[in-house]
Amino acid sequence: MRDYRKLATLFAVASAFLAATSTAAPAISASTRATGAIACTQLSPTQLQSSLGLSQSTVLRNYDPTGPSSNVVDTECDWGVWSGAAPTNTTAMFALARSGHAAQIAIETWAPHKGHEQGWVGKDYDKLTRDLRSHSLAFPGLFSSQGLAAHTLHPPQLGHSGTGFTTAAPGLAKGLTVTIGCWWEDKSHKAICIFDEEAASRPVTAHMLQFARIAVSKFLG
């Protein structure tokens, strides 16, 4: 139920939630690469649907600006997963999610690529991982100050350093829970975050970790 085009990192979704929830469903957007974003290869439709117990899925966001002439290191993928008739407007979308019949899953990846390793490996990777650690501690307090249940997660390491947080969603998304987990690998200078937004009645954190066990191993090794 989120639009990731303005996110510098996946954790920045927190500040967007504090201001307001989305006023429109994110439009399906084509990747800048014909092969699709690296993030979109980390989970399959079958894995999404079977894990969530929902029957349909579609890619809402497929973003990969990395390439020989770009110094961008991150890619993003955002899936809508649901059962029944597809929602046709924002109100229907959130209502379907609150009923437990829809979810949004997202992945963002970061990795150095040829020609642009120096800045990322020497500086930016360390800044990203510091931010992930600090934000996972700071953001729950910001949500709590708005009267929303939130706390830092200490997820299984899955062979890598990791952190995260979970919070109740406000505004139009009231009744939903958001859980974010992030993991990184210092040897390869790669990182990945997994986002899950579902009805508060569903095991949102467990679902996020289920996806993480697949995607973290696949991306970080």
SULNORBEL-V928327 format. One line per field, one symbol per residue. phi: phi as a letter, one per 40 degrees, with the letter a starting at -180 (. if undefined). A space follows every 10 residues. Layout:
phi: ???
//
This chain:
phi: .bbccbccac ccdcccccca ccbaccccbc ccbccgcddc ccbbdccccc ccgbbbaacc abbaccidcb bcbbbbabbb babgcccbac dccccccccg baabbabbbb acbdgbcccc ccaccccdcc cccccccccd ccccccgbca acbbcdcfga caaiabaccc fdcdhbbbbb bbbabcccfb aabbbbbadc cccccccdcc cccccccccc g
//
